[in-house]
């Protein structure tokens, strides 16, 4: 049986991946930041060398985008670049394949069309810059890797936009949501299934982009989330919600390469409705 190691085990994606593997009866070793601090090279080398996994699903990440601009700038870089480099170097030593999750924030969001996998990158915030540095580390160190860029992630485990909207709807008659930022929502279940699909089907190594099919604004996403709730959802301009970190205005990534593998991608509305049944 293929030995599997998961980092970021208790995060939104790591938890979903563990749940998926549990359903399939597949064994794995999974570590959260307390059990394996990926910023500590010695600890990473020791753990990975002892277990000698064949596959490492690197789900650990720092994702507080606004804090990454200042109060957690160093932590953002330590986790997303240094930590990723440490995991990649340890993977190389034991001959493991590595799956690294990246972000649409590697793009500046000024493209009106879809960003292809090989489109020029131009991250405009610290989080995007650090995640891109993680991508570059993986590519420099390993041959056997999958980088998967994703966006607007929601799921059962952890904080996300869907839970925020549902919570706010309980206490408000009206919610205002930005209508000038566009992207693709991604259900963690779909992402976890794609991660394992690439590995299990020996798909070509390289960079992929995976979200649910279709695109929308945050306002359209919120409207779909709350369509059965007794709350009004109104569109506003981004200027109504100033944020420390730059947000791409149009970060819709092409899914062509992911689709070319034969993986069937559910549209975001269907993914959302399936998820809401579980909440």
Secondary structure, 3 states (H helix, E strand, C coil): CCCEEEECCCCHHHHHHHHHHHHCCCCCEEECCCCCCCCCHHHHHHHHHHHCCCEEEECCCCCCCCHHHCCCHHHHHHHHHHHHHHHHHHHHHHCCEEEEEEEHHHCCCCCCCCECCCCCCCCCCHHHHHHHHHHHHHHHHCCCEEEEEECCEECCCCCCHHHHHHHHHHHCCEEEEECCCEECCEEHHHHHHHHHHHHHCCCCCEEEECCCECCEEHHHHHHHHCCCCCCEEEEECHHHCCCCCCCCCECCECCHHHHCCCCCCCEHHHHHHHHHHHC
